[in-house]
Amino acid sequence: MSRSLIPFIRSLREAEPYEQEEPGEASFHDLMKRDEIPGLQVGHVELKGPIHKTPGAHDAWHQAYFIYEGAGIVHLGDETRQVEAPALVSIPKHTNHSVEVPDGGVMRYIYINQWH
């Protein structure tokens, strides 16, 4: 049985916030919950420095970040790079990754998760 997709427009103000334990000031919002379009989830993250977002890897999905504001350091597998908006980060599943924002800095990005 297939589910009908419902079109929508959702502003960040309307997006549902969620908590994620981080060692610093961070906020998270679901812009599009998983499977509102099958296999996709879209969210928004705001990091206020100093913060080093908890490193991790995802076993079930690929992920991409579109950094649209701010600057910081992205750790991606064995690579560490300084990034400045606008920038795109592609994170295949099983890839360890984290983001650092310096004291006084702010980084805002949209993430897209894709399940197969």
N, C-alpha and C positions, 0 to 999 in steps of 0.2 A: 504494500500500500504506500503510495507516495503522498507526501504532505504538500499542500499548496503553500507557496511562498507568498508572504505578505509584504508589499512594498512599504517603505517607511522613510521618513526623514527624521534624523535625531541629532539635536545639537549636543555639544559637550555638556551644557547645563542640564540637559535631560538624561544624560547617560548615567547609569547606575554606578555609584562608587563601590569599590571593594577594598578590603584590607589585605596587605601582604607585608609580613614582617621584614623590615629592612633596618639596617644600622644607620639611620639618618632620616631626613625629612623627604618623604615620597608620597605621591598620591596616584591612585589608579582608578580608571573608569572603563566600564564595558560600553563601547560604542555600538558593537554588534555582537550579540551573544553567539556562542558556538552553534552552528547549524541554522541560524536564521537564513543563511545561505549555506547549503550543505558543504561541510568540510572547511568552513572559514570562521574565524573569530577576529574581531578588530577592537583594539582598545587604545587608551591614551594614558601616557605616563608623564608625570612632572617630577623631576628630581631637583632638590635644592641643596647646594653644596655647603659644607663638605659632605660628600657621601660616596661610598663605594658599594654600589648595589650588589647584593649577595650573588657570587658566582654560581652558575648552574648550567645544566644541559637538559634538553627536552628529548625524551625517548619516543614520543608519540606524534610530534608535529615539527614541521619546518617553521621558521619565523623570519620576519623581516621588520626592521625598524626604519621609519622615515623620520629622521631628526629634522625638525623644522625650525627649532629655535635653540640657541645656546651652543656650547662647546664643552668638550671633555675628552676623556680617554676611553676607548673601547678595547677591551681584551677579547679576542676572538680566536679560539684554538691556541696556537703558538704565536699568534701575532698580537702586537699591541700598537695602537695607532691613536694619534691625536686626531679628533674629528671636530669639524665646525659646520654648523647648519648653513645651507641645506645639505644633507648627506643621507645615503641609504646604506644600511647594514644588512647583509644576507647571512642568515644563521641556519645552516642545514641541521636536521635533527642529530642528536648525539654530540653536538659541538659545544664545548664549554665556553661560556661567555659572561661578561660583566661590563658595567659602565661605571666610570668615576667622574664626578663633577667637583671642581675645586671650590674651596671656601669662597662664598659670595656669588658663585655661579648658579645658573639655572639652566636645565636642559629639559626640553619638551619634545616628545616624539609619539608617533602613532605606531603601534605594532600590529602586524597581521600574522595570525597563526593559520597554518594550512595542514589539515589532516588528510591522509590518503585513504 
